[in-house]
């Protein structure tokens, strides 16, 4: 009879172990799903921030003016008013300048020669 009791005890423990294992797996799965959702949300937010940054930079790149000007004494150049208004710059604004020399100042020819 004791042998039967041992079997019935071990049989009654199996469903408890199985239930416990099932609950553990469910908890792990819920945690994994929550972490995946959080990761997807963070990734989407990062991508949105990157896109916003790119669009802001691109918008700045599309706001430009092209004009010719003469270099004045001390290396100064002037930005014409129409171009300043077009790109929305004013006194004290920092701008990026690209220089492409077009022509050098012609040397004055002496009349005696």
C-alpha positions as CSV (number, residue, x, y, z in Angstrom):
1,X,0.0,0.0,0.0
2,X,2.8,2.4,0.7
3,X,4.0,2.0,-2.8
4,X,0.6,3.1,-4.1
5,X,0.7,6.1,-1.8
6,X,4.1,7.1,-3.2
7,X,2.8,6.8,-6.7
8,X,-0.3,8.8,-5.9
9,X,1.8,11.5,-4.2
10,X,4.2,11.8,-7.2
11,X,1.3,11.8,-9.6
12,X,-0.4,14.6,-7.7
13,X,2.9,16.6,-7.8
14,X,3.2,16.3,-11.6
15,X,0.3,18.6,-12.4
16,X,1.6,21.1,-9.8
17,X,5.0,21.1,-11.5
18,X,3.4,21.4,-14.9
19,X,1.2,24.2,-13.8
20,X,4.1,26.0,-12.2
21,X,6.2,25.5,-15.4
22,X,3.3,26.8,-17.5
23,X,3.0,29.9,-15.3
24,X,6.7,30.5,-15.5
25,X,6.7,30.3,-19.3
26,X,3.7,32.6,-19.6
27,X,5.4,35.1,-17.4
28,X,8.6,35.0,-19.5
29,X,6.5,35.3,-22.7
30,X,4.6,38.3,-21.3
31,X,7.9,40.0,-20.3
32,X,9.4,39.3,-23.7
33,X,6.3,40.8,-25.5
34,X,6.5,43.9,-23.2
35,X,10.2,44.3,-24.0
36,X,9.6,43.9,-27.7
37,X,6.8,46.5,-27.7
38,X,9.1,48.9,-25.7
39,X,11.9,48.3,-28.1
40,X,9.7,48.9,-31.2
41,X,8.3,52.1,-29.6
42,X,11.8,53.4,-28.8
43,X,13.0,52.5,-32.3
44,X,10.1,54.4,-33.9
45,X,10.7,57.4,-31.7
46,X,14.4,57.4,-32.6
47,X,13.6,57.2,-36.3
48,X,11.1,60.0,-36.0
49,X,13.7,62.2,-34.3
50,X,16.3,61.3,-36.9
51,X,13.9,62.2,-39.7
52,X,13.0,65.5,-38.0
53,X,16.7,66.4,-37.7
54,X,17.3,65.4,-41.4
55,X,14.3,67.5,-42.6
56,X,15.4,70.5,-40.6
57,X,19.0,70.3,-42.0
58,X,17.6,69.7,-45.5
59,X,15.3,72.7,-45.2
60,X,18.3,74.8,-44.3
61,X,20.2,73.5,-47.3
62,X,17.4,74.5,-49.6
63,X,17.4,78.1,-48.4
64,X,20.3,79.6,-50.3
65,X,21.1,82.5,-52.5
66,X,23.6,82.8,-55.3
67,X,25.1,86.1,-56.3
68,X,28.2,87.8,-57.5
69,X,30.0,90.4,-55.4
70,X,33.3,92.2,-55.4
71,X,35.8,91.7,-52.6
72,X,36.3,95.0,-50.9
73,X,39.3,96.3,-48.8
74,X,40.1,94.1,-45.9
75,X,38.5,91.0,-47.7
76,X,35.0,92.2,-47.0
77,X,32.1,91.1,-49.2
78,X,28.5,92.3,-49.1
79,X,25.3,90.3,-49.4
80,X,22.7,92.1,-51.5
81,X,19.5,93.0,-49.7
82,X,17.3,90.9,-52.1
83,X,19.3,87.8,-51.2
84,X,19.2,88.6,-47.5
85,X,15.4,88.9,-47.6
86,X,15.1,85.7,-49.7
87,X,16.9,83.5,-47.2
88,X,15.8,85.4,-44.1
89,X,19.1,86.5,-42.7
90,X,19.8,89.7,-40.8
91,X,22.5,91.5,-38.9
92,X,24.5,89.3,-36.7
93,X,23.3,86.0,-38.2
94,X,26.0,83.4,-38.9
95,X,26.2,82.2,-42.5
96,X,28.3,79.7,-44.4
97,X,30.1,81.1,-47.4
98,X,31.4,79.2,-50.4
99,X,33.8,81.1,-52.6
100,X,34.4,80.4,-56.3
101,X,36.7,83.0,-57.9
102,X,35.3,84.1,-61.2
103,X,37.9,86.7,-62.4
104,X,40.8,88.5,-61.1
105,X,41.0,92.3,-61.1
106,X,42.6,93.4,-64.4
107,X,45.9,95.1,-63.9
108,X,45.8,98.7,-65.0
109,X,47.7,99.3,-68.2
110,X,50.0,102.3,-68.0
111,X,49.4,105.0,-70.6
112,X,53.2,105.5,-71.2
113,X,53.7,102.0,-72.6
